[in-house]
Structure formats: structure tokens, C-alpha cells
Amino acid sequence: MKNRIEAIRKERGILQEEFARSMGVSRQTISSLETGRYNPSIMLAYKIAKYFGMTIEEVFIFEEEESK
């Protein structure tokens, strides 16, 4: 799953550390989310979307895996 967290956060001038505090997670968690190394729980995804005033679908891009 891809996301637009970094782009949205930077557009709004929000630092990773500040965003992490608002979400109740570590800065490393935000970094991992932004680089795609970590997928958030549904609750964290909801909190992130709500923080930005967006829907989950506007922040997170679900890509279905191709079947082989």
C-alpha cells in the first residue's frame, strides 16, 4: 500500500517529529510509513486521515497485487 503522507505533511509545513507527537507514535514510525516499510493499523490510518481533514482513500493508495 502506498500513501501520500510525506507529500501532504510537507505541503502543510509539518515536521515529522511534530506529526509523530500528534499521532502518538515515534518519528521512526512516521518515517517507516512514508517510505512504505510499514502499513498502519486501521485506527492509525483513520487518525492520520482525520488529522489532515481527508478520507483514508485520499491519503492511502491501495494497490491490489496481480495474481500470477
N, C-alpha and C positions, 0 to 999 in steps of 0.2 A: 504494500500500500504506500502510495506517495502522498505528500502533503505540501501545503503552501505556507507552513508555519513561519519559516525563516523570512520569506518574502513579505508576508503580512506584517510580521514583527518589525522588520527593518523599515518598511513603508511608514510605520507609525512611530518610529524612533524609540522603540522599546529594547532595552538591553536584555541579553539572555538571563543575567542574574536577577534583574527586576521581574521578568516574566516568570522565571522559575519560582521566585518567592510568592508571586500571586497565585501560582498553580499548586503550591505546597509540595514541590519536587525540587531535586537538585539541578544545578546548572548543567551537570553532565547528562541528566535525563533529557533536558531540552536539546542539548547538542545531539544526543543519540536520536531523538525524534526527528530533528531537522535533517540529519544525514541518512535517515531511513534504516538505521541499525536497530530501531526499537519501534514497535507498534503499541500505541497506548491502549489502556483499558477503555471500555465504552464510557465509563464515568469521566476519565481524564479527557477523552476526545470531546465529550459534551462540555466540560468546563472550559476547554480551550476555545471551542466554537462560541460559547456564550460570552467569554471574555472579549472576543473580537467582534461580537454582535453579528455573528454569521451562523449559518447552519453547518452541521457536521460535513455535509456534502460539498460545501463551498471551501472548506479547509482541507479535507481529506479526499484523495482520489483513489478509489478502489479499482484495481485492475485485475480482472479475472484471469487466472492462469489458463494458458492454452492447453488443451488436452492433447496428448501425443498418440 
